[in-house]
Amino acid sequence: MKKKLCLIGAGDFATEIYSWIQVSPDWLSKYEVVGCYDDDDNASRAFPYPLNQRGNFSDIPKENVSLVMAISSPKAKVVIFNKLKAEGYDFETLIHPSVLQGLNVSIGEGSVICPGVILSNEVNVGSLVTINLKATVGHHVTIGMASTINCHCDITG
């Protein structure tokens, strides 16, 4: 049975996560995206695929769902995470199948590791971290909670 995912945030990053799930056989076999949820009514727009904002955070289904953080602002991620964790929700950690991981890599709850990322060895990624397309993280690096590493960024060991 597929895990139901609610995307937290209704902006462009949510559309990216949705599209990666749809074209990644490993993810597509595991996950079904229920929709986007955002308390910012200005975040939503007409998406070019069947992905809709289902409502505000108070509208998130209470059973059989995991949440995926689809917001890049570190401050906003922490505030929203704390609010929704207090309500009993769990956050899924998404690691795209194309990610290359070395030995002794740890990745915290609610992180999203996007396509093409390389994580060398002895890397510690905190909770709620976003590492976007084709970024590389060298050996013995620690990335703190709620950080966002943008596309093609290279963090050396």
N, C-alpha and C positions, 0 to 999 in steps of 0.2 A: 504494500500500500504506500502511495506517495505521501511525503510529508507536505502539509499545507503551509505555505509561506505567506506572510503579510509583509509587504515592503513598507518600511517606515520612512516616509518622505515621498512626495509626488512630483519630484522634479526630474531633470535629465538623468541623474545617476540611477534613479529607479528604472528608467527605460533601458539603460545599459544592462543592468543586472537582469532584468526581464529578458532582454534579447539574448544574453549569454546563456541563460537557462534553456531557452528555446532551441538553440543551435549546438548545445553541448550534450551529446547522448548520455554521458555519465550523470549530469545534473538533471536532464529531462526525465530520466528514469526514476530519480529520487524525489523530485520536487514538483509541486503544483502551486503556481502563484495565484493567490486568491484575489489580490488587488493591492492598491496603494492606500495608505492612511496618512493624513497630515492635518495638523491643527492650523496650518497656514493656508487659508483658502486661495491665496495668490500663487501658491506653488503649482497647483494643478493646471494642466492645459490639455488640449486634445492630443492624445497619443496616437501615433500612426499604426498601432496594433491593438489587439483586444486587451488592453490594460487600462483600467479605470481607477480613479480615486473613488473608493467605496465609502469614504467618510472621514471623520475626525478620529483621533486616538480613542475616544470613548466608544466608537463604533466597532472596534476590533473584536472579532469573535473571541469568546472566552475559552473554547475547548478545541483541542487537537490542532493547534497552530503554533508555529514558531515565527519569530519576528526576524527580519533582516534589516539592518541599519543601512538605509540608502540616502544618507545625508553626509556631507563632507565637512561641515563646520564642527571642529572639535568641541567647542563650548555647547553647541546645540545637541550634539551626540550625548554628552554626559547628562545634561538636564533631562532629555527625553528618556534615556536609558534608566536613570534613577526613578523616574516617575512610573515607567511601565514595569520595571522589575518589582517595585513596591506593590503593584497590582497583580503580581504573580506570573508575569510573562517570561518566557525564555527566549534568548536570542541565539539564532543559528550562526555558526561560523561557516562562511562560504569560501572554499579554496578552489579556484578554477582548475580543471584537470590538466591544463597546460603549464601550471606552475611547477618549476623545478626547485626541489628542496634538498638541501644537503643533510648531513647528520646532525642530530640534536637541535632541531628547530622546534620551538614551541610557539603556538598561536592562541591568543586569548579569545574568550567568549565574544561573539558579536562582531568579529573582524571579517572584512571582505578582502580577499586576495584575488586580484583581477587577472585576466589572461596575460600570459607572457612574462610574469614576474619570476625573478630568480632570487631565492633565499639561500645564501651560502650555508656554511656550517656554524653551529653554536649561535644561532639567531634567536632572540627572544622578542616576540611581538606581543604587545599588551592587548587588553580587551578593547573592542570598538575601533580598532585600527583599520584604516582603508589604505591599501597599497595598490595604486592604480596601474594601468597598462604598462607593461615592459619596464617597470622599475626594477632595479637590482639592489640587493642588500648584502653587503660583504660579511665576512666572518666576524664573530664575536660582537655583534651589534645588538643593542637593546632599543626598541622603539616603544615609547611610553603610551599609556592609555589614551585613546581617542585621537591619536595623531592621524593626519592624512598626508600620505606621500603621493605626490602627483605623478602623472605619466612620464616615463623615460628618465626619472630621477635616479641617480647613482649614489648610493651611500656606501662608501668604502669601509673595509674592515679596519 
